[in-house]
Amino acid sequence: MTIDQPVDRNQLQKKYGIIGESPVLKQALDKVVQVAPTEITVLLNGETGVGKDVTARVIHDLSKRSVNNLVIVNCGAIPEGIIESELFGHEKGSFTGAHEARMGYFEQADGGTIFLDEVVDTPKNVQVKLLRILESGEFFRVGSSKLRKVDVRVIAASNKDMWKSVEKGDFREDLFYRLNTVNIAIPPLRERNEDILLIFRKFVSDFAKKYDSVFRGMSDEARRLLLSYRWPGNIRELRNVAEQLVVLEKSRFVDEEVLRKYLKGRQKLGSPDNLPMLFGQDDDQRESFQASHNNDMRLIYQALLDMKSDMSDMKRMMGTLFYNSFRGGNVPKPLPSPAQYGYKEDSRGKPDDPSEMMVGMAPYSDIDYDDESGDPEESTESGDMAETENTSQPGVQSHGDAPAGADSLNDDQREVMELFDAEDLPSLEDVEKFLIERALKKYHGNRRKAARILGMSERTLYRKIDQYELV
């Protein structure tokens, strides 16, 4: 296959191992074939694991630059302090450790193609130089005043919404428009439902040969689960699952229970990323999903249980915030024992939830949020407890009254109060985002202190910051 000959999509898919017959995949490949022979800049959009690197290689191989280098750069994996040197090179002695002159990736790709994966993660000072090299091909090495020039075609990619980064001021708008000359969306696996089994069979066949193993097949229920799973890791995750099944379930028939052990995704079952797709994308798929109604209901119940657990965690976070806010503490403190404030143990012999104690301190002290019905109800006991607390703790009032000394509340405390004084209570996600923002602001971006005051691990906090796109 040469660039002078018409490109057959089937041959293209076979050559690069691109499996699938879904319309969205065909549409993306047709666009790739159209733009590949040109010199136009291409922006690939798609989630992690959809095959953006394979797409970039196809574009390069179908272009007139295929005889020269394709240089692949993951901008998100290069530390901010050295990314400029990596991309544009440096001169000897330009910084500590620069023992000799070095070509950057753009010089290595001269005459060919450079693929900038996760380009949205590049720092602002590097974005300026990227814009210049896109416009004129000119750049300076780090530590040099000599103007250099290269002839490079740029293919960029991102797994994030780049326009949101532009709106937040993290990415230059002029660079966005320059990169976004032609946009090709690589569809996620969940939008290619008809391709999942085809890809899975290919992976299983390849791994069975590689490991000299035998795959005995899977039940109809397992196939339906394979189709209903959301695949947050896309093709990369499907590949890993197939490899694990071939190696760890050697010569065993895979049923739904066995398969479920390997569908873990990035988070626990029932999380927003991994909730199953309860309906297919056509009538036949809907009928097959209706046949597994009981399985779907079990997953829904599991999700509800997980949500209940998340609510408990959120209450603890709220309790911690109220406690620290009204005490005016400047450093995170562990919650005190409820016994110190005269709270009794519950019927199970365990101390009351600290968050309940804090609800008693908050203006809404007569609302019982632990009622099993899930509806807030007025609780005489909690109201009495709150009233008792008000007599022993200065600055705390009963339901409907502002805390004593309300005029002296600081901005953070006022914002907390206003969030819950609204006519419509905020969603759990809004509250969580709000708490994380306030904690990060309070401790000037110190994530360790913020995680401690929020009652979560640093790893969880980092994941939440990424989920809510907080910087």
WORA-V757766 format. One record per residue. N is the residue number from 1. RES is the residue in one letter. PHI is phi in whole degrees, 0 to 359 (none if undefined). PSI is psi in whole degrees, -180 to 180 (999 if undefined). NEAR is the number of other ideal C-beta (glycine too) atoms within 10 Angstrom. Layout:
n & res & phi & psi & near
N & RES & PHI & PSI & NEAR
N & RES & PHI & PSI & NEAR
//
This chain:
n & res & phi & psi & near
1 & M & none & 122 & 12
2 & T & 240 & 166 & 7
3 & I & 288 & -15 & 13
4 & D & 276 & -13 & 7
5 & Q & 259 & 151 & 7
6 & P & 300 & 139 & 6
7 & V & 268 & 123 & 18
8 & D & 271 & 125 & 12
9 & R & 299 & -39 & 14
10 & N & 296 & -42 & 8
11 & Q & 295 & -39 & 10
12 & L & 298 & -46 & 18
13 & Q & 297 & -39 & 17
14 & K & 293 & -41 & 11
15 & K & 295 & -40 & 12
16 & Y & 257 & 7 & 15
17 & G & 69 & 30 & 11
18 & I & 269 & 110 & 20
19 & I & 258 & 135 & 18
20 & G & 146 & 151 & 20
21 & E & 233 & 12 & 12
22 & S & 290 & 147 & 18
23 & P & 301 & -38 & 12
24 & V & 293 & -35 & 15
25 & L & 291 & -44 & 21
26 & K & 299 & -40 & 13
27 & Q & 297 & -42 & 13
28 & A & 295 & -42 & 21
29 & L & 294 & -38 & 21
30 & D & 298 & -39 & 11
31 & K & 293 & -38 & 16
32 & V & 300 & -45 & 23
33 & V & 297 & -35 & 16
34 & Q & 293 & -45 & 13
35 & V & 272 & -20 & 18
36 & A & 304 & -46 & 22
37 & P & 288 & -9 & 14
38 & T & 270 & -180 & 14
39 & E & 256 & 12 & 10
40 & I & 289 & 147 & 14
41 & T & 284 & 137 & 16
42 & V & 239 & 137 & 25
43 & L & 246 & 121 & 21
44 & L & 261 & 125 & 26
45 & N & 248 & 132 & 18
46 & G & 176 & 156 & 19
47 & E & 290 & 167 & 18
48 & T & 300 & 132 & 15
49 & G & 90 & 8 & 20
50 & V & 272 & -12 & 26
51 & G & 102 & 38 & 22
52 & K & 293 & -35 & 23
53 & D & 293 & -37 & 16
54 & V & 295 & -42 & 14
55 & T & 299 & -42 & 25
56 & A & 297 & -39 & 24
57 & R & 293 & -38 & 18
58 & V & 298 & -46 & 21
59 & I & 300 & -45 & 26
60 & H & 297 & -46 & 23
61 & D & 293 & -26 & 17
62 & L & 268 & 3 & 19
63 & S & 259 & 172 & 21
64 & K & 288 & -11 & 13
65 & R & 270 & 5 & 21
66 & S & 297 & -21 & 16
67 & V & 283 & -13 & 8
68 & N & 252 & -175 & 17
69 & N & 288 & 146 & 16
70 & L & 250 & 114 & 20
71 & V & 256 & 121 & 19
72 & I & 258 & 125 & 17
73 & V & 233 & 124 & 23
74 & N & 265 & 98 & 14
75 & C & 297 & -30 & 21
76 & G & 287 & -17 & 15
77 & A & 264 & -5 & 10
78 & I & 262 & 126 & 19
79 & P & 304 & 145 & 7
80 & E & 302 & -33 & 11
81 & G & 289 & -20 & 9
82 & I & 239 & 0 & 13
83 & I & 296 & -36 & 20
84 & E & 297 & -43 & 21
85 & S & 295 & -39 & 20
86 & E & 294 & -41 & 18
87 & L & 282 & -43 & 23
88 & F & 249 & -5 & 23
89 & G & 84 & 174 & 23
90 & H & 210 & 164 & 22
91 & E & 262 & 159 & 18
92 & K & 299 & 132 & 11
93 & G & 79 & 7 & 12
94 & S & 288 & -22 & 16
95 & F & 201 & 168 & 12
96 & T & 301 & 125 & 6
97 & G & 97 & -8 & 9
98 & A & 275 & 78 & 15
99 & H & 282 & -16 & 8
100 & E & 206 & 161 & 8
101 & A & 292 & 149 & 14
102 & R & 215 & 137 & 16
103 & M & 284 & 143 & 14
104 & G & 271 & 179 & 23
105 & Y & 296 & -34 & 19
106 & F & 294 & -39 & 24
107 & E & 292 & -36 & 17
108 & Q & 295 & -29 & 15
109 & A & 267 & 6 & 25
110 & D & 306 & 125 & 17
111 & G & 88 & -9 & 12
112 & G & 238 & -139 & 19
113 & T & 231 & 142 & 23
114 & I & 243 & 132 & 25
115 & F & 252 & 112 & 26
116 & L & 262 & 94 & 25
117 & D & 280 & 144 & 20
118 & E & 53 & 47 & 19
119 & V & 296 & -23 & 27
120 & V & 294 & -17 & 23
121 & D & 273 & 2 & 20
122 & T & 286 & 143 & 25
123 & P & 294 & 162 & 13
124 & K & 299 & -41 & 11
125 & N & 293 & -29 & 10
126 & V & 282 & -32 & 20
127 & Q & 300 & -36 & 18
128 & V & 299 & -44 & 12
129 & K & 289 & -33 & 17
130 & L & 297 & -42 & 23
131 & L & 298 & -42 & 17
132 & R & 294 & -42 & 14
133 & I & 288 & -28 & 19
134 & L & 289 & -38 & 17
135 & E & 284 & -43 & 11
136 & S & 232 & -10 & 10
137 & G & 78 & 7 & 14
138 & E & 261 & 148 & 12
139 & F & 197 & 167 & 21
140 & F & 240 & 140 & 16
141 & R & 291 & 157 & 21
142 & V & 296 & 127 & 18
143 & G & 84 & 12 & 15
144 & S & 234 & 148 & 16
145 & S & 254 & 5 & 7
146 & K & 274 & 123 & 7
147 & L & 285 & 129 & 10
148 & R & 242 & 161 & 18
149 & K & 219 & 140 & 10
150 & V & 227 & 160 & 18
151 & D & 245 & 99 & 12
152 & V & 226 & 137 & 21
153 & R & 267 & 135 & 22
154 & V & 252 & 128 & 21
155 & I & 242 & 123 & 29
156 & A & 246 & 161 & 30
157 & A & 210 & 154 & 25
158 & S & 207 & 144 & 23
159 & N & 259 & 8 & 19
160 & K & 245 & 166 & 19
161 & D & 283 & 103 & 12
162 & M & 294 & -31 & 21
163 & W & 294 & -33 & 12
164 & K & 296 & -38 & 12
165 & S & 294 & -35 & 19
166 & V & 295 & -45 & 17
167 & E & 296 & -33 & 11
168 & K & 280 & -8 & 10
169 & G & 86 & 10 & 10
170 & D & 274 & -18 & 18
171 & F & 225 & 137 & 22
172 & R & 293 & 133 & 18
173 & E & 292 & -40 & 12
174 & D & 294 & -35 & 13
175 & L & 290 & -37 & 24
176 & F & 301 & -48 & 20
177 & Y & 294 & -33 & 11
178 & R & 290 & -37 & 17
179 & L & 283 & -30 & 26
180 & N & 271 & 34 & 15
181 & T & 300 & -50 & 15
182 & V & 233 & 125 & 16
183 & N & 253 & 125 & 12
184 & I & 242 & 118 & 22
185 & A & 269 & 122 & 15
186 & I & 268 & 116 & 23
187 & P & 292 & 142 & 20
188 & P & 289 & 162 & 19
189 & L & 297 & -32 & 25
190 & R & 292 & -18 & 17
191 & E & 268 & 1 & 15
192 & R & 238 & 52 & 23
193 & N & 305 & -37 & 17
194 & E & 288 & -11 & 17
195 & D & 265 & -15 & 20
196 & I & 301 & -50 & 22
197 & L & 294 & -36 & 13
198 & L & 298 & -47 & 14
199 & I & 294 & -42 & 19
200 & F & 299 & -45 & 20
201 & R & 298 & -39 & 13
202 & K & 295 & -44 & 14
203 & F & 298 & -45 & 20
204 & V & 299 & -44 & 20
205 & S & 298 & -45 & 13
206 & D & 296 & -43 & 15
207 & F & 288 & -32 & 18
208 & A & 297 & -39 & 17
209 & K & 290 & -41 & 10
210 & K & 297 & -42 & 11
211 & Y & 258 & 9 & 12
212 & D & 51 & 51 & 7
213 & S & 238 & 174 & 15
214 & V & 233 & 130 & 11
215 & F & 256 & 119 & 19
216 & R & 276 & -3 & 10
217 & G & 102 & -178 & 11
218 & M & 216 & 157 & 22
219 & S & 285 & 166 & 15
220 & D & 297 & -38 & 12
221 & E & 297 & -39 & 16
222 & A & 294 & -37 & 19
223 & R & 296 & -42 & 19
224 & R & 296 & -38 & 20
225 & L & 294 & -39 & 22
226 & L & 300 & -37 & 20
227 & L & 280 & -30 & 21
228 & S & 275 & -20 & 24
229 & Y & 293 & 145 & 25
230 & R & 279 & -15 & 19
231 & W & 52 & 65 & 27
232 & P & 298 & -27 & 19
233 & G & 268 & 3 & 22
234 & N & 57 & -141 & 22
235 & I & 297 & -35 & 23
236 & R & 298 & -41 & 15
237 & E & 291 & -41 & 21
238 & L & 299 & -40 & 20
239 & R & 298 & -43 & 18
240 & N & 296 & -40 & 14
241 & V & 296 & -44 & 21
242 & A & 299 & -42 & 23
243 & E & 294 & -42 & 17
244 & Q & 296 & -41 & 13
245 & L & 297 & -42 & 25
246 & V & 294 & -40 & 22
247 & V & 278 & -47 & 13
248 & L & 271 & -24 & 11
249 & E & 249 & 42 & 18
250 & K & 304 & 127 & 14
251 & S & 63 & 19 & 9
252 & R & 250 & 144 & 14
253 & F & 283 & 127 & 12
254 & V & 269 & 119 & 19
255 & D & 255 & -176 & 14
256 & E & 298 & -41 & 17
257 & E & 296 & -41 & 11
258 & V & 293 & -46 & 16
259 & L & 297 & -37 & 20
260 & R & 300 & -30 & 16
261 & K & 297 & -24 & 11
262 & Y & 260 & -6 & 17
263 & L & 264 & 68 & 17
264 & K & 265 & -33 & 13
265 & G & 64 & -161 & 16
266 & R & 278 & -22 & 12
267 & Q & 224 & -179 & 15
268 & K & 290 & 161 & 13
269 & L & 300 & 135 & 16
270 & G & 99 & -8 & 20
271 & S & 287 & 161 & 17
272 & P & 305 & -34 & 11
273 & D & 290 & -29 & 14
274 & N & 242 & 10 & 20
275 & L & 298 & 139 & 17
276 & P & 290 & 156 & 21
277 & M & 277 & 110 & 16
278 & L & 284 & -18 & 15
279 & F & 232 & 145 & 12
280 & G & 278 & -172 & 18
281 & Q & 256 & 4 & 14
282 & D & 210 & 176 & 10
283 & D & 296 & -41 & 8
284 & D & 298 & -42 & 10
285 & Q & 293 & -38 & 17
286 & R & 298 & -40 & 13
287 & E & 296 & -39 & 10
288 & S & 292 & -33 & 15
289 & F & 286 & -32 & 19
290 & Q & 295 & -30 & 12
291 & A & 294 & -23 & 12
292 & S & 252 & 35 & 21
293 & H & 303 & -44 & 10
294 & N & 299 & -40 & 8
295 & N & 296 & -41 & 17
296 & D & 297 & -42 & 18
297 & M & 297 & -37 & 11
298 & R & 297 & -40 & 11
299 & L & 295 & -37 & 21
300 & I & 295 & -44 & 14
301 & Y & 299 & -40 & 11
302 & Q & 298 & -41 & 14
303 & A & 297 & -39 & 18
304 & L & 294 & -39 & 11
305 & L & 297 & -42 & 11
306 & D & 297 & -37 & 15
307 & M & 295 & -38 & 12
308 & K & 298 & -42 & 10
309 & S & 297 & -42 & 12
310 & D & 297 & -37 & 15
311 & M & 297 & -40 & 15
312 & S & 297 & -43 & 12
313 & D & 299 & -39 & 15
314 & M & 294 & -39 & 18
315 & K & 295 & -39 & 19
316 & R & 296 & -41 & 19
317 & M & 298 & -42 & 21
318 & M & 295 & -42 & 21
319 & G & 300 & -44 & 22
320 & T & 298 & -43 & 23
321 & L & 296 & -46 & 22
322 & F & 297 & -41 & 22
323 & Y & 298 & -49 & 21
324 & N & 292 & -35 & 20
325 & S & 293 & -46 & 21
326 & F & 279 & -20 & 18
327 & R & 278 & -18 & 13
328 & G & 75 & 23 & 10
329 & G & 290 & 150 & 12
330 & N & 257 & -10 & 9
331 & V & 231 & 152 & 10
332 & P & 297 & 136 & 19
333 & K & 234 & 145 & 13
334 & P & 294 & 150 & 11
335 & L & 297 & 138 & 16
336 & P & 288 & 164 & 12
337 & S & 292 & 136 & 11
338 & P & 302 & -28 & 19
339 & A & 298 & -28 & 11
340 & Q & 296 & -23 & 8
341 & Y & 252 & 16 & 16
342 & G & 81 & 20 & 11
343 & Y & 272 & 139 & 19
344 & K & 278 & 170 & 11
345 & E & 276 & 155 & 11
346 & D & 280 & -179 & 13
347 & S & 296 & -18 & 6
348 & R & 270 & 2 & 6
349 & G & 83 & 15 & 6
350 & K & 246 & 151 & 9
351 & P & 299 & 153 & 15
352 & D & 302 & 151 & 18
353 & D & 302 & 129 & 19
354 & P & 307 & -31 & 20
355 & S & 293 & -31 & 24
356 & E & 294 & -40 & 20
357 & M & 301 & -41 & 24
358 & M & 288 & -33 & 23
359 & V & 298 & -35 & 25
360 & G & 296 & -29 & 27
361 & M & 276 & -22 & 22
362 & A & 281 & 167 & 21
363 & P & 299 & -25 & 20
364 & Y & 265 & 51 & 15
365 & S & 286 & -15 & 23
366 & D & 260 & 19 & 22
367 & I & 253 & 130 & 17
368 & D & 262 & 109 & 16
369 & Y & 270 & 1 & 18
370 & D & 259 & 4 & 18
371 & D & 301 & 134 & 11
372 & E & 294 & -20 & 5
373 & S & 290 & -17 & 6
374 & G & 88 & -4 & 9
375 & D & 257 & 133 & 8
376 & P & 296 & 129 & 14
377 & E & 230 & 153 & 12
378 & E & 290 & 132 & 10
379 & S & 239 & 117 & 18
380 & T & 298 & -39 & 9
381 & E & 296 & -48 & 10
382 & S & 294 & -33 & 22
383 & G & 295 & -42 & 17
384 & D & 296 & -41 & 13
385 & M & 297 & -41 & 22
386 & A & 295 & -39 & 24
387 & E & 294 & -39 & 16
388 & T & 299 & -43 & 14
389 & E & 298 & -37 & 18
390 & N & 296 & -27 & 19
391 & T & 282 & -22 & 8
392 & S & 256 & -16 & 9
393 & Q & 241 & 112 & 15
394 & P & 299 & 145 & 9
395 & G & 85 & 9 & 15
396 & V & 239 & 127 & 20
397 & Q & 245 & 169 & 16
398 & S & 282 & 176 & 13
399 & H & 305 & 134 & 15
400 & G & 94 & -16 & 9
401 & D & 254 & 146 & 11
402 & A & 285 & 152 & 12
403 & P & 302 & 147 & 19
404 & A & 302 & 140 & 13
405 & G & 76 & 29 & 9
406 & A & 301 & -29 & 13
407 & D & 296 & -22 & 6
408 & S & 265 & 4 & 10
409 & L & 297 & 141 & 17
410 & N & 277 & 177 & 9
411 & D & 297 & -41 & 8
412 & D & 300 & -44 & 14
413 & Q & 293 & -40 & 17
414 & R & 298 & -41 & 12
415 & E & 295 & -38 & 15
416 & V & 298 & -46 & 20
417 & M & 295 & -43 & 17
418 & E & 295 & -33 & 9
419 & L & 301 & -37 & 15
420 & F & 258 & -2 & 14
421 & D & 272 & -7 & 11
422 & A & 296 & 155 & 8
423 & E & 297 & -41 & 4
424 & D & 256 & 123 & 5
425 & L & 298 & 144 & 11
426 & P & 290 & 159 & 13
427 & S & 288 & 162 & 9
428 & L & 302 & -40 & 12
429 & E & 294 & -40 & 13
430 & D & 295 & -41 & 12
431 & V & 296 & -45 & 17
432 & E & 298 & -45 & 21
433 & K & 298 & -42 & 18
434 & F & 299 & -46 & 16
435 & L & 297 & -42 & 22
436 & I & 295 & -43 & 22
437 & E & 300 & -44 & 15
438 & R & 294 & -41 & 19
439 & A & 295 & -42 & 24
440 & L & 295 & -40 & 20
441 & K & 293 & -42 & 13
442 & K & 299 & -37 & 20
443 & Y & 251 & 25 & 18
444 & H & 53 & 44 & 8
445 & G & 81 & 2 & 10
446 & N & 288 & 104 & 13
447 & R & 287 & -27 & 15
448 & R & 294 & -47 & 10
449 & K & 294 & -40 & 16
450 & A & 297 & -43 & 24
451 & A & 297 & -39 & 22
452 & R & 294 & -43 & 20
453 & I & 288 & -27 & 22
454 & L & 276 & -9 & 25
455 & G & 74 & 32 & 19
456 & M & 227 & 164 & 20
457 & S & 285 & 158 & 11
458 & E & 299 & -37 & 12
459 & R & 298 & -44 & 9
460 & T & 296 & -40 & 14
461 & L & 297 & -42 & 20
462 & Y & 299 & -41 & 12
463 & R & 295 & -40 & 14
464 & K & 293 & -39 & 17
465 & I & 299 & -41 & 17
466 & D & 291 & -40 & 11
467 & Q & 297 & -43 & 16
468 & Y & 268 & 4 & 14
469 & E & 55 & 48 & 13
470 & L & 265 & 135 & 12
471 & V & 243 & 999 & 10
//
